[in-house]
Structure formats: structure tokens, C-alpha cells
Amino acid sequence: MAQIVLDASIALKWFVDEADSDKARSLLEGSADLLAPDTIELEVIAVLIRNRKALLSYGVTAEDAVEELAATGLRLFPFSLLVADAVKLAIAHHAAFYDCMYLSLAERVGASLITADARFVRAFKGTRHAEHLTLLSD
């Protein structure tokens, strides 16, 4: 079975209608094994709480979204397994540490990281890490 690493930018699109939300939701319906660092829950919940008024406009509470996130079947990997490589990536490429957690996981398992974060993808363009990055909009 194919493995795909998803980041918080993808998970957030499951709960609101914005550009490429349909593509993000279709990943849940595919046959791939969906992976993420366990920090995805922290990131998604923080954004949902911060933007709960916008979320409510879609008829979803932050509490509902937390339950739905847990029910997606994402296979979560512990922070402790990924942190050392993520720190190295973040420092070497001047990239956000949280985002590098996902790339660290993708490289560790030999999977592709799908993200909606074009700036993050650009930060690794032309490097050996780029082969693990896929922009959702592509």
C-alpha cells in the first residue's frame, strides 16, 4: 500500500471550503496509508480554536473537528522519532520547524509529503529533499 504524509495545511482543508479542499478531502477516500507526526493534532486544534468563528460558519465546531480528525485513520508518528532530523532541516533551509517534522517523516518512510504550503515547497526546490514534496495544487 502506498504511503502519503499529510501536513496540517491539508488536514485543515477537510473542515473548511477553500482552494483545493476537494483535493484534500479526496485523499481521505483513497487507498493510501495516510501518515503524519503526532504534532499534527496540536497544529490543527490550535488553528481551529483560533478561527472558531470562521469554522462555525461552515457548521462545524472546533470540538467536532477534533473528533473528526481522530476518526480519519491517520497513522501518527511520535515527535521524539522525528525531532532531530526536523531540527537539522529547519536550520539548514531556514524553514519552519513544524513543517520540517512532516518532511522528516516523509524521508524516514520513503513517502511523499503532500502540502498546500507553496512557500515550504519552494524552500526545498533544487535540493535532494524536493523529491519528497508534492504541492496539493499541482
C-alpha positions as CSV (number, residue, x, y, z in Angstrom):
1,M,0.0,0.0,0.0
2,A,1.3,3.5,-0.9
3,Q,2.1,5.8,2.0
4,I,1.5,9.6,1.9
5,V,2.4,12.1,4.6
6,L,-0.1,14.9,5.1
7,D,0.5,18.1,6.9
8,A,-1.8,20.4,8.8
9,S,-2.4,22.6,5.8
10,I,-4.1,19.6,4.2
11,A,-6.0,18.5,7.4
12,L,-7.4,22.0,7.8
13,K,-8.9,21.8,4.3
14,W,-11.0,18.9,5.5
15,F,-13.1,21.2,7.7
16,V,-13.5,24.4,5.6
17,D,-14.2,25.1,1.9
18,E,-11.3,26.9,0.4
19,A,-9.0,26.4,-2.6
20,D,-8.3,22.7,-3.2
21,S,-10.4,21.5,-0.3
22,D,-12.0,18.9,-2.6
23,K,-8.5,17.6,-3.4
24,A,-7.6,17.4,0.3
25,R,-10.8,15.5,1.1
26,S,-10.3,13.1,-1.8
27,L,-7.1,12.0,-0.1
28,L,-9.2,10.6,2.8
29,E,-11.1,8.4,0.3
30,G,-8.1,6.9,-1.4
31,S,-6.4,3.7,-0.7
32,A,-3.0,5.1,0.5
33,D,-1.9,4.8,4.1
34,L,-2.0,8.3,5.5
35,L,0.8,9.3,7.9
36,A,1.6,12.4,10.0
37,P,3.7,13.3,13.0
38,D,1.6,13.4,16.2
39,T,2.1,17.1,16.3
40,I,-0.5,17.5,13.6
41,E,-3.2,17.3,16.2
42,L,-1.7,20.2,18.1
43,E,-1.3,22.3,15.0
44,V,-4.8,21.7,13.7
45,I,-6.5,22.2,17.0
46,A,-4.7,25.5,17.6
47,V,-5.8,26.8,14.3
48,L,-9.4,25.6,14.7
49,I,-9.7,27.3,18.1
50,R,-8.1,30.5,16.8
51,N,-10.5,30.5,13.9
52,R,-13.6,29.0,15.5
53,K,-15.9,31.8,14.3
54,A,-15.0,31.0,10.7
55,L,-15.3,27.3,11.4
56,L,-18.8,27.8,12.8
57,S,-19.8,29.5,9.5
58,Y,-19.3,26.0,8.0
59,G,-21.5,24.4,10.6
60,V,-18.6,22.7,12.4
61,T,-17.4,23.3,16.0
62,A,-13.8,23.0,17.0
63,E,-14.8,20.1,19.2
64,D,-16.5,18.3,16.2
65,A,-13.4,18.9,14.1
66,V,-11.2,17.4,16.8
67,E,-13.3,14.2,16.9
68,E,-13.4,14.0,13.1
69,L,-9.6,14.4,12.9
70,A,-9.2,11.5,15.3
71,A,-11.6,9.4,13.1
72,T,-9.6,9.9,9.9
73,G,-7.3,7.0,10.5
74,L,-4.1,9.0,10.2
75,R,-1.2,6.9,11.4
76,L,0.6,9.1,13.8
77,F,4.4,9.0,14.5
78,P,5.9,10.3,17.7
79,F,7.6,13.7,17.9
80,S,10.6,12.1,19.5
81,L,11.3,9.9,16.4
82,L,11.4,12.9,14.1
83,V,12.7,15.9,16.1
84,A,16.4,15.6,15.4
85,D,16.1,15.4,11.7
86,A,13.4,18.1,11.7
87,V,15.7,20.5,13.6
88,K,18.5,19.9,11.1
89,L,16.2,20.6,8.1
90,A,14.8,23.7,9.7
91,I,18.2,25.2,10.4
92,A,19.8,24.2,7.1
93,H,16.9,25.5,5.0
94,H,15.6,28.4,7.1
95,A,12.2,26.6,7.2
96,A,9.5,26.3,9.9
97,F,10.3,23.6,12.4
98,Y,6.7,22.3,12.5
99,D,6.7,21.9,8.7
100,C,10.1,20.1,8.8
101,M,8.5,17.5,11.1
102,Y,6.4,16.3,8.2
103,L,9.3,16.3,5.7
104,S,11.4,14.3,8.3
105,L,8.7,11.7,8.4
106,A,8.3,11.5,4.6
107,E,12.1,11.0,4.2
108,R,12.2,8.4,7.1
109,V,9.5,6.2,5.5
110,G,10.3,7.0,1.8
111,A,6.9,8.6,1.2
112,S,5.7,11.8,-0.4
113,L,4.6,14.8,1.7
114,I,1.5,16.5,0.3
115,T,1.2,20.1,1.4
116,A,-0.7,23.2,0.4
117,D,2.2,25.3,1.6
118,A,3.9,26.6,-1.6
119,R,6.5,28.6,0.3
120,F,7.7,25.5,2.1
121,V,8.0,23.6,-1.2
122,R,9.9,26.5,-2.7
123,A,12.4,26.4,0.2
124,F,13.5,22.9,-0.8
125,K,13.4,23.4,-4.6
126,G,16.6,22.1,-6.2
127,T,17.6,20.0,-3.1
128,R,17.6,16.3,-2.6
129,H,14.6,16.8,-0.3
130,A,12.4,18.1,-3.1
131,E,11.7,14.6,-4.3
132,H,9.6,14.0,-1.2
133,L,7.4,17.2,-1.6
134,T,4.2,17.5,-3.6
135,L,2.1,20.6,-3.7
136,L,-1.6,19.9,-3.4
137,S,-2.5,22.4,-6.2
138,D,-0.2,20.6,-8.7
